[in-house]
Amino acid sequence: MNNIFQNKFFQFLIFVTLMVFIAFLITAIGNNTKLDRNDTITIQGEGEVYAVPNIGAIDIAVVTEALKVEKAMSENTEKMNNVIGALKTDFNIDEKDIQTQNFNINPRYEWNDNERILVGYEINQVINVKIRNLDIIGDVIQKSTDLGANDINSLSFTFDDDEALKQEAREKAIQNAKDKAEALAKDLGVKMVKIVDFYESFSVPATRGVYYNEAMKMKISLDSATSADIEVGQNKITSTVSITYLIK
């Protein structure tokens, strides 16, 4: 009986000791974590790179209306097929760079004596075209409108591969953050021990311009031999970094 009692007591003693040790360990970890949070400082840096885009993208739409849906569809299909054919043959635009973005068939109604009357149908077909030779953008727009496209918009300029530009912007941002950290450490009288956290984000906005619709067709058709001059300009790639240092 005494042996059993002693064994249970010994087991209980080990259990209590283990619980005390675990509680101490948790407290120590919590204190260290709190200390780390209190002894850190976060610096933000920004880097910018400007470059001329090498890719253009544009939405080309054909909108047709007719009393019968079959006629509206036939006219729309013929005009859009002519546009797509010209893109491929006249401008050597690859099929993979032409993508249908939207195709809608909408009935058109008018009200007469409080009665809604069907007066026709509208077909709206939109393709997005990626143009790798920026010198032909104006000609692409002109040719498309000549063949029946009557809604052209969302022209944007971007990069086929922007990783090298992002890397350059990142390096500038990191250096900017380091310079700030060194100046701040000197002002505060502390030492940056090591980096404990890092975050980055990029901004690569595409430049946009050019809008054409049916209302502009007459003006453009007055001089169909002249295509629009499209200025590509430059895009800005911005890297923003956030670096957290352990200080002492």
Steps between C-alpha positions, in 0.01 A plus 500: 500500500783740591673427170182575305451824692863600448478424128185710457653781701814486289295508182300797629821680590639446149172624347503818709865565420431452130204742509711761677774460241255534210345811654847651545589416139182659365561814706858522378394464137229763547747741656746447217229553241388817672858615518547436129194703414609788721854493363419522130456782258341493153632707210334552164686559176392579146668453166385616157605396151379654173501304176343510154232228464536241225144363490175670408150364562170636374131407500336505157121469485240468228149608598216436254124556517220353290132421523569128473760330718620295203583814299674668796701182559593464133620860471694480825668172412600621154653822629684337789633220278632764260671682787658181635609394151674836446674477838647166401585563135574874483674535836629146567333488841510145633174320573603450864511879541133542400242407763124545508417701811125541468207393283151628581161481330257755643140565394409868458164629619309825470193614690184598313180585691634325811574189296852363459564413135792300362671715235811298427816339630849618581805275466818604681816302434834602656848365440818584688806528281858485623727702271872422522608755240403834650569685175187353339245586771365804317469299179321218686245747635448661159463169316260363761273804474510483120376141519210576734635514856311780675609479863872499577633561848717383790830548320774418747877465489688251711796261498529151361738415787540746786699283745833672433335840550338383824838375623659837428218682680529260796874562533438875506226461761717284726789745474260784581379314810859424608600865467200601713583233758861617533394863542231407753735278699744788527229743608358261761834371623413135436652220297324298234583141593327297230198488270211306651226568242471612139204590277482640147237609250510623142304746292522468121213713364428470129471830317165543329356717227306514172125465480299472183132444445243546226468873571863551392476294181411792272794707619748217451360403161567852366864403470513123494857504370624643827524277804514622857840578651531293817762610752618214721688703760638324807359285778604528863573187702491564874627265769407563863679302769450479875799378703479426873826511695587366844668785687701539817 
